[in-house]
Amino acid sequence: MGDFEFLTGRVIPVPNREALSGLPTQHVPWCFGCGAENEHGLGVAPCYDGDKVIGELDFAQRFQGGPGVVHGGAVAAFFDDLMGFVMIAHQRPAVTARLEMNYLRPIALGLRLRAEAWLAAREGRKMWAEAVGFGDEGTRYVEARALFIPIGADHFAEASPHVDPVHLKRVVRFDSHEYHP
């Protein structure tokens, strides 16, 4: 499969660009990908830019996989989190149902990876996001696509017995239209 066959490249416009400046830049404060309160997280800091969500990440030494390169799972977590913000930009909080990665070349520790993500398709409740990751020199390192399913706060009810009591108090005030506590 060639570099460009993996992605459709279609970009569905964000319905309300004026609202982008007021949208959150973390899913919840303790999120592994983007939570400001998670000292062991990735530190994803998304920016809404037109119809895309942009993020940059310098992977810390702790994300090393093979000698001198970033572990593919850490890269996948970065892309999963960033594409989740595409759903927020489209005002549909959602969870990942399927994530596919196309690693084009190894990502060396110390390389700044810049990723762009967008909504590529919708069918009923299903929403597909796509993303690409570039190095500082413009070289494409990775491509990703994911299927997301929009959810309400009730989606997390099953897990509530396992949630830290402090976090649970913060979560119970969610309703299906809120994006973060």
C-alpha positions, 0 to 999 in steps of 0.5 A: 500500500502506498503512502497516500492510499492509506488515507482518503484525504477528504476533510469534512468542514467543522460546522461551527468554527466560531466555537473552536476557541471555546473548546477544551484542550483536554478530555479530562484533567487526568487523561493520559494523553492530554490531561494537565493533572497527569504527570506521567501522560503524553502532554498532548496540547491540541490546537484547533485550526480551521477544519483540522486539529494540530498537535506537536509532541517531543517524546520523552526518553521514557517512551523509547521502544527500540534503541533510540526510537519512540515506541509505536504504542506511544505514537498510537496514543498521541494520534488516538488522543489528537483525533479525539479532539476532532470529534470535539471540534465537530461537537460530538464527544466520542470514543475510539472503536478502531485505530489503524496506524501506518508507520512510514519510518522510525521516529527517533527520540528527540524528534518533534512530531507535528500531527494534523487530524481531521474528520474524513467521513460520517455515516449515521453515528460512525465518524472516521478521523484521519491524521498525518505526522511530520518531522520538523523537516516536513518528512511524513513519519506516520499516518493514522485513521480511526473510527469513533462512536459518539457517546454520552456520559452514561457510557462510563457508568459501568466503570464508575465503581473503579474510578477514584472517588475524587474523580468520580465526584467531578465526573457525576456532574457531567451530562451528555453535552459537557466535554470536560469537568 
